[in-house]
């Protein structure tokens, strides 16, 4: 049976730090990324893609804000904005990937899904919102929006001046249509799902599905998908070729091969940046702990050369893992 891989597209796979974010730039980046993944399709891999949406959903939120101020249009809630980004980014990725596959005479169907992801409304993350979204406001504007809309604000990052809305980042628990996604992927169809981490939803007291204002980490969501569909391999494509100890310091060290136990120890020691690499490491460990064979963190352009990238494998004693 062909191996199933879940690939989380992030870093410069869609948008690079020095770019404005035009559709032409995003299409060029996506096409270059997919060109580096052609070997997977030629080797017969079945593939599910996840992707980030940070800059894109930020732009949607600012368009929301401008539409309300200039034309008195009602703002759409965050869940609708995330769904909008899933559709737009998914369309772009699907079209770019189809063109790459056609160039290489590879026949695959591609299906893009707007995906809801289950979270626990009592997740402790909701007590401490940390994810900054949308535009920067003055203190007066932020105070008024807190009263009018119930939004929560924190000061912007060190590079910015002002206040930004913050939302929580709960743990993804499951995603809708998981059985169908697995079936389609195992049959050779390429599936694009949980874009931007998925649209967070929960089940209320009346057993109805309800959205909730939150942002789900896309790497954790992709790892959750990989577990749920019983994928053999999980890839996180980012903007560095390896995981490093002491990144950007004089004693920087490349970590190319890691096992579960050593990686967990590094994580416990705080060796990876909480705002950058640590969530990716946690996602990989979660995947390995639950039966995955191999997790890889690397740049897209390095992935086709299999000796590149940090590989975390299941070379550990499962008795060491606390479930």
N, C-alpha and C positions, 0 to 999 in steps of 0.2 A: 504494500500500500504506500502511496506517495506521502511524504512528510507534509504536515501542515505547519506553517509558520505564521505567527502574528507579528506585524511590523508596525511600530509606532513612528510616524514621521514627525520630526521636530527639528529644532535648531535651524540650520540653513536649508533644510529640505524644501521649505516653502518660501521663507522670507529671511533675508540677511540683514544684519544690524545697520549697514550703511545704505539701505535702500528705502525708497519712499513707500513701497508697497503697491505699486501699480500692478494691474492684472498681467501686463507683459512681463514684468519682473517675476511674478509668482509662477507664471506658466513656464518661463525659462528655467527657473530653479526646479520645478516639479519634473520637467522633462529630463533635466540632467540627472536628477535623483533616480528616476525610473530607468534611465539608460544603464546605471550602475547596478540595477537589480535584474537585468535581463537574464543573467546566468541562472538565477533561481528558477525562472520559468522554463528555461531550456533544460534544466536538470529535473523538471517535472514537479517542482514544489507546488503545493496548493497554498494560497496566500490570502490572509485577511489583513487589511490596512486599517490602522487608526491614525488620527492626526490631531495636531494642536489647532487652536483658533485664537490665540491671545491677541495679536494685532488686529485681526479681522473683526472679532466681536467687539473690540474696543472702538473700531471705526463705526460699527453699526450703532453702538451706544451713543456716540457723539452725533451721528446723523439723527438719532432719536431726539437728542437734546436740541439740536438745531431746528428740527421740524416743529417741535413744540414752541420754541421761542419765536420763530419767524412766521409760521403758518398756523399756529394753534392746533397742530395735530396731536392727538393723544399719544403719549409714549407707550411703547410696547414693553412688557416685562422682560426680565433677563432670560427667562426660559424660551420665549419666542425669539429673542435675539440669538441665542445659542442654536436654536433650530434653523434659523435663517442662515447662520454661518455654516452649519452642516450641509445644507443644500447647495449653497454657493461654492464652497470649497470642494465638496464632493463632486459636483459637476465638472469643475476645473480639473481635478485629479483624474476623474474617469476619462475625460476627453484626451488629456495629455498621455495617459497610460495607453489608451487605445491607439493613439498615433505611434507610440514607441513600439507596441506589439505588432502593429501592421508593418512597420518598417522592417522588423525582424521576422516577418512571416510567421508569427505566433498567433494562434487562434484561441482566444479566451473570451468568455462573457464577463462583463463587469457590472456589479450591482451596487448602487449607493443607497444607504439607508439613513433616514433620520431616526436616531436611536434614543430611547429613554433608558435611563440607568437608575436602578433602585438605590436609595439611601435610607438611613435610619434618621427620622426627624429628631430623635433624641441623641444623635451622635454628639459627643463632647465638642466637636469642632464648631458647632453652632453657638457655643458659649464664648468663642474667641475668634471672631471673623478676622482674617488676615490677608485675603486676596484683594488687592487693589484693582479696581476696574473703572473704565470710563475716563472722563476728562478731569482736569484739575479745577477746583472751585476755590473761591475766596472763603474766609471763615464765615462771613455774613451769609453767603450763598449756601454753604454747607449747613449752617444752623437752620436756615429756612427750609431746606429740603428735608432735614431731619424731622421738622414739625409737619410739613406738608405730606411727605411720602413715607416717613418712618425709616429712611435710610440711615445707615451707620457710617461715620466718616473717621478716618485717621489722617494724620499728616502725611503728605506725599514723601517719596523717597528723598535721600540726601541730595540728589541731583536736581530736585524739583522744589518749587515753592508753592505752597497751598495745601489744599485738602482733597482727598480722593475717597470715593465710596469704597467700602470694603464689604466683602461677603465671605461666607465660610467655605471650607473645602473638605466636605465629609468623605468618608471612605465609600468607594463603590462596592455594592453588594452583589448585584446581578443586573442583567440587561434583558430587555424585551426581545422576543423572537430568537433566543439563543439557539434553540434546536434547529430552526430554519437556517440560521446563519451557518451552523456547523454542517448541516446537510448540503447546502449550496457550495460551501468551500470544499468539502470532501469530494464533491462531484466535479471539481475543477474550475468552478466559477470563482472569480476574484470578488471579494466583498469589502466594501468600505463602510465602516461602522464606528460607533462611539466617537464621532468627530468632536473635538474640543472636550473630550472626557464624557460626552453624552449630556443629554438634558436631565438634570436631577429631578426625580419624582419620588413620592412616598405613597403609602396606602393610608387613607384616613379612617376614622372610627366607623364610617358608613361603607367601608370597603371600596371607596372610590380612589382612582389615581389622581394625585394632586401634584402640581409643580411646586418647587421650593427654590427660593433665591440662593444659589450656591454655584461654585465652580469646582468641578471634579478634576483632579490631576489626570492628565491624559495618559501618562505612563502607567499609573495605577489602574486606570480604566482598561487600558490595553492588556495589562497583565491579568486582570480579572476576566477579560474575554478569552485570553489564551488558556487560562485554567478551565473555564466553563466549556470550551469546545475541545478540550483535551489536546491542544497543540503540542507538537514535539519541541518546537523551537520558538524563541521570542527575541526580537531584535528592537533595540532602541536606536534610532538614527539621530545623531545630535551634531554639534559643531566641533567636537574634538575626536581624534582617532582612537584614544584610549582613555581609561580611567587612570588617574594619577593619585599618588600620595603626595601631600605637600604641594599641591598644584601652584604653578607660577612662583615657586620659591627655589632657592639655590639647591636644596636637597630634593628637588622634585624626582619622583620615581615612577616609571611606567609599570602598571599592573596589567599584564597580558593574560595570564591564566590564574583564575581564582576558584576556590571551592567554597561551599556554603559556609562552613565553620569559620574559615579565615576572614571571609567577607563580612560576616556578622560581627566578628571581633573588631575589625576596622571601623565598622559602622558605630558600634557601641563606644569606641574611643573618640568619636567625632572627627574621623579622618576625612570625611566627605562633606562638602558644603551643603547646609540645610536648604539653601535656596536654589541649589543647582543640581549637584550630582547625587546627594543623599536620597531624594525621592526616586530617582532612577534605580539606584542600588536596591532600595526597599522593594520596588516593583519586581526586579529580577529575582530577589531572594524569595518573594512570595510565590512567584511562578515556579522556581526550582523546588521549594518546599512542598508544593502541591503536585509534584510529579513531572514537571518539565525536564527535558533532557539537557537543554543548553540555552543560555541567555547571552546575548551579545550587545555591547554598547560600543558604537563607533560612528565615524562619518560615513555617509552614503558612498562617497567616492572610494573609500577604502574597503567596502564590504565585499566587492567582487574578488578581491585578493584575500583568500581565506586565512592567511597568516596574520592579517591585521585585525585590530579591535580587541577589546577586553572580553574574554569569554568566561562566564560563570557556569560551572557544570554541576552535575549531581554527584560529584566525587566526594561524598561525605557519608557519615554514619547516620542514618535516619533517626537513630535513637537520640542524636544530639539535638534534634529539632523539637522545639516545644510548640505543640499545636494549641 
